[in-house]
Amino acid sequence: MERPFEIVMIEQCAPALAGLKPAGLFRVEACDRAALYAKAAGWDSVLRPRGLRVCVLCEQAQNHAYLIYVFREKQLRPVLAQPEVQAYLQGRGYHRANAYGGYLCQLAQRLRAAPPFPHEIGVFLGYPLADVIGFVENNGKNYTCCGCWKSYGDAAAAQALFAQYKKCTQVYLRCYRGGTPLTRLTVAV
């Protein structure tokens, strides 16, 4: 059963909508490919003046599933420009032709390719680099705490951030279900 695009976007991307993190990602199923692309492009057009981009990052045509990437270019660029992040991505085989756009294109290609899954996607979602590296090196085990992602550092700091994101999502869902339009929920950053 297809779930409403907007509800799934809020459930998975409220912190990005609120400007608390640079990006979010969600999966939707849609039988009508053209309608799904039109919906993503429509939201991209409406939310772009508020600093938010919406795009189909990957599609799995065989099961009508799509990964939708919601991001704030202004917040993502500095993350991807950090020397340690660039070194990490280059170590994972990314080429720095055009750091921002080039990295996103390469990520999309990796998502479409056969396994392994590109766990470096955490960098593109605003996860701390230490947690992305920790996840890869530990095969998802030995984490200090788990919430929106698996943390390998300061558990108390990560849990505080997870709680902030959870509260944001709850508030956004309540407001949206109460009639507040998504455009009003999207903070201009």
Summary of the structure (lengths in Angstrom):
residues: 189
radius of gyration: 16.4
end to end distance: 34.1
largest distance: 46.4
contacts: 564
relative contact order: 0.16
helix: 56%
strand: 14%
